[in-house]
Every structure is written in structure tokens, then in C-alpha cells.
Amino acid sequence: MSNKIYFTPGPTGLYPTVPQHIHKALEDDVCAISHRSKKYEAIHEAAVSNVRALLGLPANFHIFFTGSATEIWDRTLENLVEESTFHLVNGSFSKRYFETALELKKNAKALEVPFGEGFDLKTVEVPAGTEMICLTHNETSSGVSLVVDDIKYIRQNNPNAIIAVDSVSSVPYPKYDWSQLDTLLFSVQKGFGLPAGLGVWVVSDKCIDRSIALQQKGKSIGSYHNLPSLLSKAKVNQTPETPNVLGIYLLAKVGEDMLKRGVDTIRKETDTKADILYNTIIKSSVFEPFVKNYEYSSKTVVVANTKILPSEVNKVLSEVGMQVGSGYAKYKDTQLRIANFPGTSVEQVEKLADCLSKIC
Ligand SMILES: *Cc1c(COP(=O)(O)O)cnc(C)c1O
């Protein structure tokens, strides 16, 4: 059992059932089986079908496994773009996606707003002919989210572009309308509370067609993790390479646990816990919400300015066996980042809030 409750935004604390699933995995020799065996195929199929159910994914979407979300930034750029991308940048992760496009020699353009600010998706203007628009649903560095229902405006105004959404630190919380986006990426050490080292890539048939068209034009779409390669293996519940079998097994198990709890229950509890956290920092004399526009305030990563060093806050919290994250990069000493992922309960968040409210 874990010694502490981690409210850090990634990696975060383990989802409470993970230790028992790891024990079972050892009993069942999950780490020793061949990734070409029937036993592996059953694990793969369970992980895919549970994630599919959690996301409410329609039949024209596929789920593929990679090493990380960072890898998927590369893969989307290689498979879906010949030349042009457009990025909404409002923090370190969205910026890194943009820089990745530049490193891969794409004609990448960005609309950037100051740290802590968000985007009104109704009014975003994208250059004509852009092949892929990259959105970061939840900026883990600044605690700013996009309004999920407003992604439709990006679609309406750019019907031919691929819409890619980085949802690393928000899945499974947001309820996406899958007709409004084409590809989504995440990794498992945030919202799923799993050990790091597994990326999950959701892609539509439109993406598959786009990558095949690029390949037929003689363009490079990468090697083992290009979309046609991933698809051909996924059809038989396998992966091109030897995958993170334990990670995929744990994703299947925690996915099942989350489905039993109910994704709508998880969403409601996330809202309840976010309200508790924001109310606590609004009332505090030491902390205040960093994101000023409540409409853009993240429900899954709450960022607060702090007058006390995060290390001092964590010293107090350690007395109740809890830990929060410090600010990102240059905000390391002046901000807290508090993860509000499904692995923590309303009671635990109430206890954290109680402790934070006593700090003055
Ligand atoms: C953590 C994070 C990533 C990178 O995830 P890895 O699993 O480290 O590759 C990408 N985007 C966002 C928004 C993140 O929070």
C-alpha cells in the first residue's frame, strides 16, 4: 500500500486498485507471456474495449498503444501532415507540441496567449489550408482548459483539417463529441493513476486514410508506429513491437474498475472535488486561483498562486500523509498544482482542503 496520497499532476498516486492488480499480474505471469500469444491478445482486447467504453468511442475510431504521449505528438505529425500545422499554445505542453512540429520540419504556426490565459474557440482564426490543428484540452503546466463543447467551432470553420486533441491530464473526465475531432492522445500516469510508460492514441478512419494517402505520395510516415502498421496489428489485438504488456494489463483492469464505478459518477465526483479545491483556495489568505477566468479553469489540475513555498506547504501536508505538486518550471516556488484525478476520493480531497485552509 502507498505511504502517501499524491495529488501531484503526473506521475500521480496510483489508482487505489493498482497494487492488487499488480499482484494478480505476477501470479498470472503477465510479464513473461509472449506478445504474440492468445493470452496477450485477450489482455489487449480488454484494454481497448474498456477504454473505448470509457470514452464513448464510435466504431470509426481505433485505439493504438505507444510508449508515451510525447511519442504520439511525433506520430500525429508524421502520419497526418505533409506540410502545415496550427497550434493553440497556452503553456509548456502545447508549446512543446508546436516545437515538435518545427523540429520535424513542418510549416507550423501558433496562436499563443500568456500563461494562465485560455482561448475563445469561437473566434480562433486558422490559416487557410492548414492540414492539422493541434489543441491541448488541459494545459497541465498552467491549469487552463479548453471548453470541450466549443471544439465544434474549430471544426465548423476548418472542415478539412484534422483536429488533434492532447487530453493527457484530463481523460477520462471530458465528454467528447467524436464528430468534432479526429485524433486524441493521452498517457496513463495522470488520469488513470497507472505507472508511466504507456501512450494511448485514438484515431479515426479519416486519419488512417490521410496517412495512407501520404504514403502513396511517396512521403515518409515513419516505420513500425505508422498508422497502417498499427492498424494491421490492432486488427488481431497485437502491436508491431513488444509492448508494455504490464501497462496494457493494468489499463484493462483499471478501465474495468472505472466502468463499474461509472464514468458519469467519475465526472460528477471530479466536479465536486474541483469545487471543494477552488473554494478552499479562493477563501485562503495564502493561496489564490492562478487562472482568473473560471470558464477556463481546469477541473483536473487546479493551479494556485502561493505566498508560502510549495516545499513548506508539503511539509505541513506530510503530517496527514499527503503531497501536492509544485508549480511548473519557473513557477516552481510560487505556485501549487493540485491533481484532481479519479484515483482520489471526495473524502480525501475534503481532508486535503481542510489542511490547506488551516495554513496561514
Ligand atoms: C504529461 C503530459 C504530456 C507528456 O506525457 P508523457 O507521458 O510524459 O509523454 C503531454 N501533454 C500533456 C498535456 C501532459 O500533461
The ligand as a Gaussian input file, in Angstrom:
#p B3LYP/6-31G(d) Opt

LIG

0 1
 C        2.328000      14.885000     -19.241000
 C        1.837000      15.490000     -20.497000
 C        2.371000      15.116000     -21.752000
 C        3.511000      14.150000     -21.890000
 O        3.153000      12.875000     -21.448000
 P        4.286000      11.719000     -21.425000
 O        3.540000      10.529000     -20.938000
 O        5.351000      12.199000     -20.496000
 O        4.807000      11.579000     -22.800000
 C        1.833000      15.691000     -22.884000
 N        0.839000      16.577000     -22.812000
 C        0.297000      16.971000     -21.627000
 C       -0.819000      17.953000     -21.614000
 C        0.791000      16.432000     -20.445000
 O        0.266000      16.810000     -19.272000

